[in-house]
Amino acid sequence: MNTSKKKNKMKIALVDGSPKKSIRTYPLPLLKIGAWKKSLGIECALFSSTLPQPGEFDEIWITTRFTFDIPFAVGMGIEALNRADVVRVGGIAATLIPSHFEESGLNVHKGLIPEAEEFSPDWSLLNEVPKYSITHTSRGCIRKCKFCMVSILEPTFAHRPGWEKDLHPATKRVLFYDNNWIAKDWIDFKSDVEIIRRLVASGQVSSIDFNQSLDCRLMTPKIAEQLKGLPIRPVRFAFDGMQEDGYYQDAIKMMVDVGFRDFMADMLYNYTDTPADFYYRLRESVRLCEETGAQVKSFPMPYAPILKPVPSHMHVGKHWTRKKARGVVSIIRHHSWSGQVSPHSIKEFEYWFGKDAEEFEKLISYPQIDKLCKRKKGKLRTMRARNEL
């Protein structure tokens, strides 16, 4: 009779190695890795910003997100070496700056894991029904923008068939993480649209969001017509610099012409642009609101040097000063709790940001900008009550 003990199933802890303040979405890579490993008979469990107890798991796999959270992730990785026989670190930050982890004796995986990419996410690892599903219909991007790291993380632009299998059956909202969806071949793009229409018609999907923005330079009336009627909320376009001027406005109008009314412009600033450029781009969104009758919001995003993270210091672009960059933050913070710029009219926009670029620069350079914005916020309530804005 064989009296030897049955070998325990191997166990892997899948850890989101970011502080809680940086975790805004579900860890899709870990959910896919979990599905892959479970198919091999390995037990997996998900941890968020924390580690399992020593000896509880055979291996600990840590994914990283933002480079400015590297100190937190490195510290977590070092501690994980005391809690499991094998520790692996991967994800965005580890791929972009692996030396920070390798110097601490950590084993780094760079880029995607092909085996895991073949699997749909194991949503059961969340131990709750997700509020939305996440998927990619493509990987990579045809653009090589210097401020963006997609060309390093996903160097090849490729269609990803079968993405609909990633969706959780109990959620009706879908976030698409494609970096440049409409850059696809027409056949693949049309196939995606047809799948989305079927999901909407069946009641499985009621809202979709191309979270990384659509490329306004690729928008055409033919593409807009193809998208007509889809529940895209909001329609996002990037207006990161003057290279998109004209294309951005035309893209909004094309989508308005086929029935869309809710838009968001992702706007990079404090990079190679000037404050005047930034003011112009913000104002254009407000002008489009008045011209088209649609809601066109802007979401300003200050540039941060991803490969040279300086988390304790604000980056200052070559046409900016630290005072001006902080001035923008002050105005936006008092104008909107959400960080979005969405005034009701040009007149209200000018109230907050100035009547022209010259006045805008004076505002953001004002030494007491925070106190000024507080006074403006209080005065605004009175002006609205009197219908002065």
C-alpha positions as CSV (number, residue, x, y, z in Angstrom):
1,M,0.0,0.0,0.0
2,N,1.4,3.4,-1.0
3,T,1.4,5.6,2.2
4,S,3.1,8.6,0.6
5,K,1.2,11.9,0.9
6,K,-0.5,13.3,-2.1
7,K,1.3,16.3,-3.4
8,N,-0.5,19.6,-2.8
9,K,-1.6,21.6,-5.8
10,M,0.8,24.4,-6.7
11,K,-0.5,27.9,-5.7
12,I,0.3,31.3,-7.2
13,A,-0.5,34.6,-5.7
14,L,-1.4,37.2,-8.3
15,V,-0.6,40.7,-6.9
16,D,-1.5,44.1,-8.2
17,G,1.7,45.9,-7.1
18,S,0.4,49.4,-7.0
19,P,-0.7,51.5,-4.0
20,K,-4.5,51.6,-3.7
21,K,-4.7,55.3,-4.9
22,S,-3.3,54.2,-8.3
23,I,-5.7,51.3,-8.8
24,R,-8.7,52.6,-10.8
25,T,-9.4,49.6,-13.1
26,Y,-9.4,45.8,-12.8
27,P,-6.0,44.1,-13.2
28,L,-6.7,42.6,-16.6
29,P,-3.2,41.0,-17.1
30,L,-3.5,39.1,-13.8
31,L,-7.0,37.9,-14.7
32,K,-5.7,36.5,-17.9
33,I,-2.6,34.9,-16.3
34,G,-5.0,33.4,-13.7
35,A,-7.0,31.8,-16.4
36,W,-3.9,30.4,-18.1
37,K,-2.5,29.0,-14.9
38,K,-5.8,27.5,-13.8
39,S,-5.9,25.6,-17.1
40,L,-2.7,23.9,-16.0
41,G,-4.2,22.8,-12.7
42,I,-2.6,25.6,-10.7
43,E,-4.5,27.3,-7.9
44,C,-4.5,31.2,-8.1
45,A,-5.7,34.0,-5.9
46,L,-5.8,37.7,-6.4
47,F,-4.3,40.3,-4.1
48,S,-4.5,44.1,-4.4
49,S,-1.7,46.3,-3.0
50,T,-0.9,43.6,-0.4
51,L,1.0,40.3,-0.2
52,P,0.0,36.9,1.1
53,Q,1.3,35.5,4.3
54,P,4.8,33.8,4.2
55,G,4.6,30.2,2.9
56,E,0.9,30.6,1.9
57,F,1.8,30.4,-1.8
58,D,4.6,28.7,-3.8
59,E,5.0,31.7,-6.2
60,I,4.1,35.4,-6.2
61,W,3.6,37.2,-9.5
62,I,3.4,41.0,-9.2
63,T,2.1,43.3,-12.0
64,T,3.1,46.9,-12.1
65,R,1.3,49.9,-13.6
66,F,2.7,53.5,-13.4
67,T,6.4,54.2,-13.3
68,F,5.9,56.8,-10.5
69,D,4.8,53.9,-8.3
70,I,8.0,52.0,-8.8
71,P,9.3,52.5,-5.3
72,F,6.2,50.9,-3.9
73,A,6.3,48.0,-6.3
74,V,10.1,47.4,-5.7
75,G,9.5,47.4,-1.9
76,M,6.6,44.9,-2.4
77,G,8.8,42.7,-4.6
78,I,11.7,42.7,-2.0
79,E,9.3,41.7,0.7
80,A,7.7,39.0,-1.5
81,L,11.2,37.3,-1.7
82,N,10.7,36.5,2.0
83,R,7.2,35.0,1.5
84,A,7.6,32.7,-1.5
85,D,10.2,30.5,-3.2
86,V,9.6,32.2,-6.6
87,V,8.8,35.9,-7.2
88,R,8.2,37.3,-10.7
89,V,7.6,41.0,-11.6
90,G,6.0,42.2,-14.8
91,G,3.7,44.8,-16.2
92,I,4.1,48.3,-17.6
93,A,6.6,49.8,-15.1
94,A,8.7,46.7,-15.0
95,T,8.9,46.5,-18.8
96,L,9.8,50.1,-19.2
97,I,12.4,50.4,-16.5
98,P,13.4,46.8,-15.5
99,S,16.7,47.9,-14.0
100,H,14.9,49.4,-10.9
101,F,13.7,45.9,-10.1
102,E,16.7,43.8,-11.3
103,E,19.0,45.8,-9.0
104,S,17.0,44.5,-6.1
105,G,17.4,40.9,-7.2
106,L,13.9,40.5,-8.7
107,N,13.1,38.4,-11.7
108,V,11.5,40.6,-14.3
109,H,9.3,39.6,-17.3
110,K,9.2,42.2,-20.0
111,G,6.2,42.7,-22.3
112,L,3.2,40.6,-22.8
113,I,3.0,36.8,-21.9
114,P,1.9,35.1,-25.2
115,E,0.5,32.1,-23.4
116,A,-1.7,34.2,-21.2
117,E,-2.8,36.4,-24.1
118,E,-4.6,33.3,-25.6
119,F,-7.0,33.2,-22.6
120,S,-10.0,35.3,-21.6
121,P,-9.8,36.9,-18.2
122,D,-10.9,34.8,-15.2
123,W,-13.3,37.2,-13.7
124,S,-14.0,34.8,-10.8
125,L,-10.7,35.9,-9.3
126,L,-12.3,39.2,-8.3
127,N,-14.7,37.4,-5.9
128,E,-17.4,39.8,-7.0
129,V,-19.3,40.7,-10.2
130,P,-17.4,43.4,-12.0
131,K,-19.0,46.7,-12.8
132,Y,-17.7,46.5,-16.3
133,S,-15.8,44.3,-18.7
134,I,-12.4,45.1,-20.2
135,T,-11.0,43.9,-23.5
136,H,-8.7,44.7,-26.4
137,T,-9.8,44.2,-30.0
138,S,-6.2,45.1,-31.1
139,R,-2.7,45.6,-29.7
140,G,-0.3,48.3,-30.5
141,C,-0.6,51.5,-32.4
142,I,0.4,52.9,-35.8
143,R,1.6,56.2,-34.2
144,K,4.9,56.6,-32.6
145,C,4.2,59.6,-30.4
146,K,7.3,60.5,-28.3
147,F,5.3,61.0,-25.1
148,C,3.6,57.5,-25.4
149,M,5.2,54.2,-24.5
150,V,2.9,51.9,-26.5
151,S,5.6,51.4,-29.2
152,I,7.7,49.8,-26.5
153,L,5.0,47.9,-24.6
154,E,3.2,46.7,-27.7
155,P,5.5,47.2,-30.7
156,T,3.3,45.5,-33.3
157,F,-0.1,46.8,-34.3
158,A,-2.4,43.8,-34.8
159,H,-6.1,42.8,-34.8
160,R,-7.2,40.5,-32.0
161,P,-10.1,38.3,-33.0
162,G,-12.3,36.6,-30.5
163,W,-12.2,39.6,-28.0
164,E,-15.9,39.2,-27.2
165,K,-15.1,36.1,-25.2
166,D,-13.4,38.4,-22.6
167,L,-16.7,39.9,-21.6
168,H,-18.4,39.0,-18.3
169,P,-22.0,37.9,-19.0
170,A,-23.5,39.9,-16.1
171,T,-22.0,43.3,-17.1
172,K,-23.5,45.6,-19.7
173,R,-20.7,48.2,-19.8
174,V,-17.5,47.5,-21.8
175,L,-14.2,49.4,-21.7
176,F,-12.1,48.9,-24.8
177,Y,-8.4,49.4,-24.2
178,D,-7.4,49.6,-27.9
179,N,-4.7,52.2,-28.4
180,N,-5.9,53.0,-31.9
181,W,-9.0,51.1,-32.8
182,I,-9.9,52.8,-36.1
183,A,-6.4,52.3,-37.5
184,K,-7.5,48.7,-38.4
185,D,-8.1,47.3,-41.8
186,W,-11.7,48.1,-42.9
187,I,-12.7,44.4,-42.8
188,D,-11.5,43.9,-39.2
189,F,-13.0,47.2,-38.1
190,K,-16.4,46.4,-39.7
191,S,-16.3,42.9,-38.1
192,D,-15.8,44.5,-34.6
193,V,-18.7,46.9,-35.2
194,E,-21.0,44.0,-36.3
195,I,-20.1,42.0,-33.1
196,I,-20.8,45.1,-30.9
197,R,-24.2,45.5,-32.7
198,R,-25.1,41.9,-32.0
199,L,-24.1,42.3,-28.3
200,V,-26.2,45.4,-28.0
201,A,-29.2,43.9,-29.8
202,S,-29.1,40.9,-27.4
203,G,-29.1,43.1,-24.4
204,Q,-25.7,41.9,-23.2
205,V,-24.1,45.4,-23.7
206,S,-25.7,48.8,-23.2
207,S,-22.6,51.1,-23.0
208,I,-19.1,51.1,-24.5
209,D,-16.1,53.3,-24.0
210,F,-13.0,53.4,-26.1
211,N,-11.0,54.5,-23.1
212,Q,-7.7,55.3,-24.9
213,S,-9.4,57.6,-27.4
214,L,-10.1,57.4,-31.1
215,D,-7.7,58.9,-33.6
216,C,-9.3,62.0,-35.0
217,R,-6.7,62.1,-37.8
218,L,-8.2,58.8,-39.1
219,M,-11.9,59.7,-38.8
220,T,-13.9,59.8,-42.0
221,P,-17.6,60.2,-42.8
222,K,-17.5,56.5,-43.8
223,I,-16.2,55.4,-40.3
224,A,-18.7,57.8,-38.6
225,E,-21.6,56.3,-40.5
226,Q,-20.4,52.8,-39.5
227,L,-20.4,53.8,-35.9
228,K,-23.9,55.4,-36.1
229,G,-26.2,54.2,-33.3
230,L,-23.5,52.5,-31.2
231,P,-23.8,53.3,-27.4
232,I,-20.4,54.9,-27.2
233,R,-20.4,57.1,-24.1
234,P,-18.5,59.3,-24.3
235,V,-16.9,59.5,-27.7
236,R,-13.2,60.2,-26.9
237,F,-10.7,61.9,-29.2
238,A,-7.2,63.0,-28.3
239,F,-6.3,66.6,-28.9
240,D,-2.8,66.4,-27.5
241,G,-1.2,69.0,-29.7
242,M,-1.6,71.3,-32.6
243,Q,-0.8,68.4,-35.0
244,E,-4.5,67.4,-34.5
245,D,-5.9,70.9,-35.0
246,G,-8.5,70.8,-37.7
247,Y,-8.8,67.0,-37.6
248,Y,-10.2,67.1,-34.1
249,Q,-12.9,69.7,-35.0
250,D,-13.8,67.8,-38.2
251,A,-14.0,64.5,-36.3
252,I,-16.4,66.0,-33.7
253,K,-18.6,67.4,-36.5
254,M,-18.7,64.1,-38.4
255,M,-19.8,62.2,-35.3
256,V,-22.4,64.9,-34.5
257,D,-23.8,64.5,-38.0
258,V,-24.6,60.8,-37.4
259,G,-26.2,61.4,-34.0
260,F,-23.5,61.5,-31.3
261,R,-23.8,64.1,-28.6
262,D,-21.4,63.2,-25.8
263,F,-17.7,63.8,-26.3
264,M,-14.5,63.9,-24.3
265,A,-11.2,65.4,-25.5
266,D,-8.0,64.0,-23.8
267,M,-5.6,66.9,-23.8
268,L,-1.9,66.6,-23.0
269,Y,-0.2,69.9,-21.9
270,N,3.0,71.1,-20.4
271,Y,5.0,69.0,-22.9
272,T,6.2,70.7,-26.1
273,D,3.2,72.9,-26.4
274,T,2.9,76.5,-25.2
275,P,0.3,77.8,-22.8
276,A,-1.3,79.6,-25.7
277,D,-1.6,76.3,-27.6
278,F,-3.3,74.8,-24.6
279,Y,-5.7,77.7,-24.2
280,Y,-6.6,77.4,-27.8
281,R,-7.3,73.7,-27.6
282,L,-9.5,74.1,-24.5
283,R,-11.4,76.9,-26.1
284,E,-12.1,75.0,-29.3
285,S,-14.0,72.3,-27.3
286,V,-16.2,75.0,-25.8
287,R,-16.7,76.6,-29.2
288,L,-17.7,73.2,-30.6
289,C,-20.3,72.9,-27.9
290,E,-21.9,76.2,-28.9
291,E,-21.6,75.4,-32.6
292,T,-23.0,71.9,-32.6
293,G,-25.2,71.7,-29.6
294,A,-23.3,68.7,-28.4
295,Q,-21.5,68.3,-25.0
296,V,-17.8,68.5,-25.6
297,K,-15.7,68.2,-22.4
298,S,-11.9,68.4,-22.1
299,F,-9.8,66.3,-19.8
300,P,-6.4,68.0,-19.4
301,M,-3.5,65.8,-18.6
302,P,-0.1,67.2,-17.5
303,Y,2.9,65.5,-19.1
304,A,5.1,63.4,-16.9
305,P,8.4,61.9,-18.1
306,I,7.5,58.2,-17.9
307,L,11.1,56.8,-18.4
308,K,12.5,59.3,-15.9
309,P,9.9,59.3,-13.1
310,V,10.2,62.2,-10.7
311,P,7.2,61.6,-8.5
312,S,8.0,64.4,-6.0
313,H,8.4,67.1,-8.6
314,M,6.2,68.6,-11.2
315,H,7.6,68.3,-14.8
316,V,8.1,71.7,-16.4
317,G,7.9,71.8,-20.3
318,K,10.3,74.0,-22.2
319,H,7.6,76.6,-22.8
320,W,6.2,76.5,-19.3
321,T,7.2,77.5,-15.8
322,R,6.4,75.7,-12.5
323,K,4.2,78.6,-11.5
324,K,2.2,78.4,-14.8
325,A,1.8,74.6,-14.5
326,R,0.6,74.9,-11.0
327,G,-1.7,77.8,-12.0
328,V,-3.4,75.5,-14.5
329,V,-4.0,72.9,-11.8
330,S,-5.5,75.5,-9.5
331,I,-8.0,76.8,-12.1
332,I,-9.1,73.3,-13.1
333,R,-9.4,72.1,-9.5
334,H,-11.7,75.0,-8.6
335,H,-13.6,74.9,-11.9
336,S,-14.4,71.2,-11.7
337,W,-14.2,68.5,-9.0
338,S,-13.7,65.8,-11.7
339,G,-10.7,67.5,-13.4
340,Q,-12.7,68.0,-16.6
341,V,-13.1,71.4,-18.3
342,S,-16.8,71.6,-19.2
343,P,-18.1,75.2,-18.9
344,H,-21.7,75.9,-20.0
345,S,-20.6,78.7,-22.5
346,I,-17.7,80.6,-24.0
347,K,-18.5,83.4,-21.6
348,E,-18.1,81.0,-18.6
349,F,-14.9,79.6,-20.1
350,E,-13.5,83.1,-20.4
351,Y,-14.5,83.8,-16.8
352,W,-12.3,81.0,-15.6
353,F,-9.5,80.9,-18.2
354,G,-9.3,84.4,-19.6
355,K,-10.7,86.1,-22.7
356,D,-7.6,85.3,-24.8
357,A,-4.3,83.5,-24.5
358,E,-2.5,86.5,-23.1
359,E,-5.0,86.9,-20.3
360,F,-4.8,83.1,-19.7
361,E,-1.0,83.3,-19.2
362,K,-1.4,86.2,-16.8
363,L,-3.9,84.2,-14.8
364,I,-1.8,81.1,-14.5
365,S,1.2,83.2,-13.5
366,Y,-0.7,85.1,-10.8
367,P,1.1,84.5,-7.4
368,Q,-2.3,84.2,-5.5
369,I,-4.1,82.1,-8.1
370,D,-5.6,79.7,-5.6
371,K,-7.2,82.6,-3.6
372,L,-8.3,84.2,-6.8
373,C,-10.0,81.0,-7.9
374,K,-11.8,80.6,-4.6
375,R,-13.2,84.1,-4.9
376,K,-14.2,83.3,-8.5
377,K,-16.0,80.2,-7.4
378,G,-18.1,82.1,-4.9
379,K,-18.9,84.9,-7.3
380,L,-19.9,82.4,-9.9
381,R,-22.9,81.2,-7.9
382,T,-24.2,84.8,-7.7
383,M,-23.7,85.4,-11.4
384,R,-25.6,82.3,-12.3
385,A,-28.5,83.2,-10.0
386,R,-28.7,86.5,-11.9
387,N,-28.3,84.8,-15.3
388,E,-25.2,86.8,-15.9
389,L,-23.4,83.7,-17.4
